Amino acid sequence: MESQATEIKKGFDFKFEGKPDYGYITVKIPASETLKVEASAMATMDTNLKMKTKFKGGFSRLFQGESLFINEFTAQNAPAEIGIAPAAPGDVEHVYLDNEAIFLQSSAFVASGMDVKAETKFQGLVKGFFSGENLFLIKCSGQGDLWFNSYGGVIEIDVNDGYVVDTGHIVAFTETLEYKISKVGGYKSLFFSGEGLVCRFSGEGKVWIQTRKVNPLAWWVHPFRRSRKNN
Amino acid sequence: MEIDIQLRPGSSAAKISLATGETLTAEGGSMIAMSNDMSLTTTTYKKNKGGVLKALKRMVSGESFFMNHYEPGPNGGAIYLATALPGDMMTMELNGQGLVVQGGSYVASSHDIEIDFSWQGLKSVFSGEGLFWLNINGTGKVIVNSFGAIYPVEVDGDYIVDTGHIVAFDETLDFKITKAGRSWISSMLGGEGLVCKFNGKGTVWCQSHNESSFGKIVGPKLRARK
């Protein structure tokens, strides 16, 4: 990214701790500045932070299986610190958006600056259903900090000549990439490889992938559940 | 073939870089990302070989019936593999010596590695431990995974490892599956079930946690299944 002008704000000071298994974020919000944080992700904060609940993203957020709210934390009179812990144990990542856009998997949004617009985008039925995830992605655009998270570790991959990612392992990708859902290998692989469908990215940009998924963990626990007695 | 295991130990994933002409054989469902022109072939055993019987045996061992073979395009490529549960991964180099790998711990191997099934007798079925092991031979690399961390134990003489904590061990070791306590009743009531008694000289790679023990803690907290 080129830095052309001095007035470009670099974003807030922050630090990551506990990566990659138990990542959490501490952000220093300058006086009278505001940070957008996913509802319920605030763990600790200074007393001069004032919280305002915002209904963001409109009606479509209802379908994302996400909480409907993003809270805004404003530092009053003096700088303030906030500790943010995502719901799932896993990794946290940061990007500074410079009039760019990034797509996030619907549960990946953690926090952002005020000038980052987070809106839900319908992926389209085909992509949505077959991606094994939600029908919606969150498009984050504008200028400022963006923090996101996932269950498991996150690996950043530079895409120059396309990349294949297993559906459900996508955490985020830059808007510069196009993707489509397709199969890997022949039809025998489609049914028997256990890989099923993949997202095929093309173009140049970045994709962030997660090393674990919640669903397989849930399926793994299932056989350990008691079975209900039938009379 | 270069293997780089990242985000160890809890969220580990293996990045395998392949040169043109190299093939990676991997367990079904483990690929999370790969180069665009990586090709995938799914077979019952080895590429260009049949081996339905071997596939059946492998399925019984808790691995999948089909094996996936990845081959990069003209400029080489990379593939990321990961597993379902939290835990570590490790690369083993084989130079002709054999390795025994616990059924669920196998992730991937290079082309010249042979994988076969070994069954540890009826006792293991009754123990509920599902003791199915893979005999791995040849020259090349093998990637294994664990639930929790992996640690090696150098055995010289006798050593006992709980069967649920074994990831892999050198084929040079003799072993006997036996009960932990003096009697079967005390072994079962003591919650230790079966242990593996090793004898000889070699390495056993153990996992810090036993996944079925963890499952038995989590499962009962959930609503009963229908």
Interface residues (C-beta under 8 A of the other chain):
Chain A: P20 D21 G90 D91 G152 G153 I155 I157 D161 G162 Y163 V164 V165 D166 H169 V184 G185 G186 K188 S189 F192 S193 G194 E195 R200 F201 S202 V207 I209 Q210 T211 R212 K213 P216 L217 W219 W220 V221 H222 P223 F224 R225 R226 S227 R228
Chain B: Q6 L7 G10 S11 S12 A13 K15 E27 G28 G29 S30 M31 I32 A33 M34 S35 N36 D37 M38 S39 L40 T41 T42 S64 F65 F66 N68 Y80 A82 A84 L85 P86 E211 S212 G215 K216 V218 G219 P220 L222 R223 A224 R225 K226
